Amino acid sequence: MSQRGRATRPTGPTARPRRTGGQRSAGRVGRGGDLASRRARLHEVVEPVIGAAGYDLEELSISRAGRRHVVQVIVDADGGIDLDGVADVSRAVSAALDAAEEERGDLVAGEYQLEVSSPGVSRPLTLPRHWRRNAGRLVRVLVRGGPDAGDRQVTGRVVEADDEQVMLETDAGRTAWRYAELGPGRVQIEFTRPGEADGADGADEAGDFDDDDDDVEGEER
């Protein structure tokens, strides 16, 4: 049975599906394979669709939720992705998965629910584009000291980032580090950023999203 729903949050959502009608064939359930192979097949279909829409596929995961699977797709872009963009990507990914299943058979065994979302503030910064997209934010990161110096935690504001390094402004001034010297960065929640009135951007800094019921579009198959 095909269903569509909305999820309450852009990260880790739990969709609340509503009936839209239609039937889904259950005749190929046994061809889904293990989770790793299913994920690989999904990735092959999903990544080109997201790239063509102008976004980056940050993560694709598949997990078991009772009698069905949950396929979670996390996308992002320079400047972020708004709710309309999430909805557009969800529809494009859903259509691509339908077409792939018509051609190849089931990509996932049995029913599954598709959830498309944008990254939350808690996601680690591991790639140059992650650092670039968080320019101006306060982050905490492990700086590796090498064989002759110990590792240390550094908190600073991202000044700029390119493909080779990131510059942070700390209490000691501005310092640039190569990504090989850094562990995953973590954005620190601020209720007021420098130069802003108290409370002016609190909701955004706490995660860039509120808890409205229309943040994410889910698709259950």
C-alpha positions in Angstrom: 0.0 0.0 0.0 1.4 3.4 -1.0 1.3 6.1 1.6 2.6 9.6 2.0 3.2 11.5 5.2 4.9 14.4 7.0 7.6 14.2 9.6 8.0 16.4 12.6 11.7 17.2 12.4 14.4 17.5 9.7 16.7 15.2 11.6 15.8 11.7 12.8 12.1 12.1 11.8 9.3 9.6 12.4 6.8 10.0 9.6 3.1 10.0 10.3 1.7 8.6 7.0 -1.7 9.3 5.6 -3.5 7.1 3.1 -3.3 8.1 -0.6 -4.5 4.8 -2.1 -2.8 2.4 -4.4 -1.3 -1.0 -4.0 2.3 -2.2 -4.0 3.4 -5.6 -5.2 4.7 -7.9 -2.5 5.8 -10.6 -4.9 9.5 -9.8 -4.9 10.0 -9.5 -1.1 12.8 -12.1 -1.0 15.0 -10.3 -3.4 16.0 -7.4 -1.1 19.3 -8.9 0.2 21.1 -7.7 3.3 21.1 -4.1 4.5 24.6 -3.3 3.0 23.7 -4.5 -0.5 20.3 -2.8 -0.3 22.0 0.5 0.7 24.5 0.1 -2.2 21.6 -0.3 -4.7 19.7 2.6 -3.2 22.8 4.8 -3.3 23.3 4.0 -7.0 19.8 5.2 -7.8 19.5 8.1 -5.4 22.8 10.0 -5.7 22.5 11.0 -9.4 19.0 12.3 -8.8 20.1 14.5 -5.9 23.1 15.7 -7.8 21.0 16.6 -10.8 18.7 18.6 -8.5 21.8 20.7 -7.4 22.3 19.1 -3.9 24.8 16.9 -2.2 23.8 13.5 -0.8 25.3 13.7 2.7 24.0 10.3 4.0 21.8 7.4 3.0 20.9 4.9 5.6 18.5 2.0 5.8 17.2 0.5 9.0 14.5 -1.9 10.3 11.4 -0.5 12.0 9.1 -3.3 12.9 7.8 -5.0 9.8 9.1 -2.5 7.4 12.4 -0.6 6.6 13.1 3.1 6.9 15.2 4.7 4.1 16.6 8.0 5.3 18.2 10.4 2.8 20.0 13.5 4.1 20.7 16.3 1.5 22.4 19.7 1.7 23.8 22.5 -0.5 25.6 25.7 -0.2 23.0 28.0 1.3 21.1 25.1 2.7 17.9 23.5 1.5 14.4 24.9 2.3 11.2 23.0 2.8 10.2 23.3 -0.8 13.5 21.9 -1.8 13.1 18.9 0.5 9.7 18.2 -0.9 11.0 18.5 -4.5 13.9 16.1 -3.8 11.6 13.7 -2.0 9.3 13.5 -5.0 12.2 13.1 -7.4 13.9 10.4 -5.3 10.5 8.5 -5.0 10.0 8.6 -8.7 13.5 7.3 -9.4 13.0 4.5 -6.9 9.7 3.5 -8.5 11.3 3.5 -12.0 14.3 1.4 -10.7 12.0 -1.1 -9.1 10.0 -1.5 -12.3 13.2 -2.2 -14.1 15.2 -4.3 -11.6 12.7 -5.6 -9.0 12.6 -4.6 -5.3 15.5 -2.5 -4.1 14.4 -3.1 -0.5 12.6 -6.2 0.7 9.0 -5.6 1.6 7.4 -2.2 2.6 9.7 0.7 3.3 9.3 4.3 4.2 11.3 7.1 2.5 12.4 10.0 4.6 14.2 13.0 3.0 15.7 15.6 5.3 18.4 18.2 5.7 21.3 18.0 8.2 20.8 19.1 11.7 23.1 21.2 13.8 24.3 18.1 15.6 25.8 16.5 12.5 29.6 16.4 12.6 31.7 18.5 10.2 33.9 16.0 8.3 34.3 17.3 4.8 35.6 20.7 3.5 32.1 21.6 2.3 30.7 21.0 5.8 33.2 23.6 7.2 32.5 26.0 4.4 28.8 25.9 4.9 29.2 26.7 8.6 31.2 29.9 8.2 30.5 32.2 11.0 29.4 29.5 13.4 31.1 28.5 16.7 32.6 25.0 16.5 34.4 22.7 18.8 37.0 20.3 17.3 39.8 18.0 18.3 43.2 19.2 17.1 45.7 16.4 16.7 49.0 17.3 18.1 51.2 14.7 16.4 53.7 12.3 18.0 55.4 15.0 20.0 52.4 16.9 21.3 49.1 15.9 22.8 45.7 16.3 21.2 43.6 19.2 22.4 40.1 20.5 22.1 39.7 23.9 20.4 36.6 26.1 20.3 36.5 28.8 17.7 34.5 30.5 15.1 34.8 29.4 11.4 36.3 32.4 9.6 36.8 30.7 6.2 37.3 27.2 4.7 38.6 25.9 1.4 39.5 22.5 0.1 42.7 22.3 2.1 42.2 24.0 5.5 39.9 25.9 7.8 40.6 29.1 9.7 39.2 29.4 13.2 39.1 32.5 15.3 39.7 31.6 19.0 40.6 33.6 22.1 44.2 33.3 21.0 43.5 34.8 17.5 43.1 33.3 14.1 44.7 30.0 13.2 44.4 27.9 10.1 44.5 24.1 10.4 44.7 21.5 7.6 41.8 19.0 7.8 44.2 16.1 8.4 45.0 17.8 11.7 41.4 17.9 12.8 38.8 15.4 14.0 35.1 15.9 13.3 33.9 19.4 14.2 30.8 20.0 16.2 28.7 23.2 15.9 28.1 24.8 19.2 24.6 26.1 20.0 24.4 29.8 20.4 21.3 31.8 21.1 22.8 35.0 20.0 25.6 35.4 17.4 28.0 38.3 17.4 26.5 41.5 16.1 22.9 40.3 16.6 20.4 41.5 19.2 19.6 39.1 22.0 17.1 36.5 21.0 17.0 37.7 17.4 18.2 34.4 15.9 17.8 32.0 18.8 15.7 29.5 17.0 18.0 29.4 14.0 21.1 28.9 16.1 19.5 26.1 18.0 19.3 24.1 14.9 18.0 26.2 12.0 14.6 24.5 12.2 11.5 24.5 14.4 9.3 21.6 15.4 6.5 22.3 12.9 4.9 19.2 11.4 5.8 20.1 7.9 9.6 20.0 7.9 10.1 16.7 6.0 8.3 14.8 3.4 8.2 11.0 3.9 7.2 8.4 1.4 6.1 4.9 2.5 6.1 2.1 0.1 
